[in-house]
Amino acid sequence: MKGLKKEDIQQEVFDLYDDYAHNRIDRRKFIENLSLYAVGGLTVGSLLSYISPNYVDSILVPIDDPRLESKTIEYPSPKGGITISGLLSKPADAKAKLPGIVIVHENRGLNPYISDVARRAALEGFITLAPDALSPLGGYPGNDDDGRALQKQRNRDEMLEDFIAAFDYLNNHEDCTGNIGVVGFCFGGWISNMMAVRLPNLGAAVPFYGGQPSAEETAKIKAPLQIHYGELDSRVNEGWPDYKMALEENNIRFEMYMYPNANHGFHNNTTPRYDETAAYLAWSRTIAFFKKHLE
C-alpha cells in the first residue's frame, strides 16, 4: 500500500511477524492472523509486503565496494565431511594485520543484510568472517522463508561448533592479529553468548537480542560482553534478569543497553521493525567496544 508508514501498523502485527519469523506459527496461521489487522483500507497483501524484508534498497555497503576486499571462503566443519562457506572481508588498503570479528546471522542463513553488516564492520578496520550455517544444505536459498525452513533442519549445537570453527579460521589467518570478537543477531545473539561461554580466548562478544546461557554456562565466560535488547522484545528480554544475576555473581565484565520502544530485530534495516536511532547508536557502541577490546 503506497504511503504506508510504521505508525500505521499496530504493535500486534510486529509481534505476529516475530512469531512467524521464529517458527512459533506456520505461514498459514500467520496469514490467517494477519488478516485480522487488514482493516481501514489495509489489505493482507499490503501488510505482508510492508513487513517483509527489502534487501534491494537497504544495502549500505555495496558488494563490490572498492574500499574492501571481500570474497567467499570455505573451511571444514568440525562434524567432518562438511564444508562451511562464509564471506571474508577486510579493508583494501590494510597494511598490517587486523583484529577479527565473526559475524553471526539470524535464523535464516547468510542473507544480504548480514553480509552487509560484515562489510560495514570491515570498513571500520577489521577482518570479518560471516559464515553461512546453511552451507551443508546448499547455503542461503535466496529468501528468508526458505532459509528459516532450512535452518530448522540443522542442530543448533552443531551450528555453534561451525561458528567456533570460524573463530579458529580467523585465528589462523595470516591477516589477523588473533584478537577476535563476535557479534550476532537473534539466533546469532545466542551464538555470540555461547561462543563467550566456550572460548576463553575470545576477545569480546556483542549479542543483539539473543537467547541467554544458563547460570552454569555463564560462569565460564571470560570475554567482556556488550548486550543489546529492544524494549518491546518481551520474549527475549524475560531471560535477562537471570542472566544479569549470573554475570554479576561471577564478576563478568558486561554492559547492557535497552532501547526504548524498539522491537526485536531493531538493527535490521531491511524491515519496518528497524529503529534507525537505536540501530545507529547500538552499532556505534558495538564498534567502539570492539576497538577498545580487540585493537
RARASUL-V939971 format. One line per field, one symbol per residue. ss: DSSP state (~ for helix, > for strand, _ for the rest). phi: phi as a letter, one per 20 degrees, with the letter a starting at -180 (. if undefined). psi: psi as a letter, one per 30 degrees, with the letter a starting at -180 (. if undefined). A space follows every 10 residues. Layout:
# RARASUL-V939971
ss = ???
phi = ???
psi = ???
This chain:
# RARASUL-V939971
ss = _____~~~__ ~~~~~~~~~~ ~_____~~~~ ~~~~~~~___ ___~~~~~~~ ~_________ _______>>> >>>>>>____ __>>>>>>>> >______>>> >>>>______ _~~~~~~~~~ ~~~___>>>> >>__~~~___ ___~~~~~~~ ~____~~~~~ ~~~~~~~~~~ ~____>>>>> >>>>>_~~~~ ~~~~~~~~__ ___>>>>>__ ____~~~~__ ___>>>>>>> ___~~~~__~ ~~~~~~~~~_ ___>>>>>>_ __________ _____~~~~~ ~~~~~~~~~~ ~~~~_
phi = .fnfcgfedf gfffffffff fdmeceffff ffffffdecm nfdgffffff eefdfgedfe cggdgffcdc beccbffgfn mcdddaedcb ffefdcfcfd ceddfeebne egffgffffg fffeocedcd fdfegfdong eobfffffff ffedfffffg ffffffgfff fdffedfnec cbcbcmgfff gffffffedf dffacceekd fefffffgfe fdffdcdcce geefgfffef gffgfffffd lefbcccdeg ldegnfefee cffgcgffff ffffffffff ffdde
psi = jkgkleffkk efeeeeeeee fggflleeee eeeeffgilh fkleeeeeee flkjeegfke jlegkffljk lklklkkffk gkkklljkkl kfgkfllkll kkkklahgai leeeeeeeee eefghlkkjj ljfgefgflk ffleeeeeee fffkkfeeee eeeeeeeeee fgkfgkffjk lkklkcefee eeefeeefjf gkelkjkkhl kklleeeeff kfkkkjkklk efieeefffe eeeeeeeefg hkklkkkkjk gklkgffjgf lffkjeeeee eeeeeeeeee eeff.
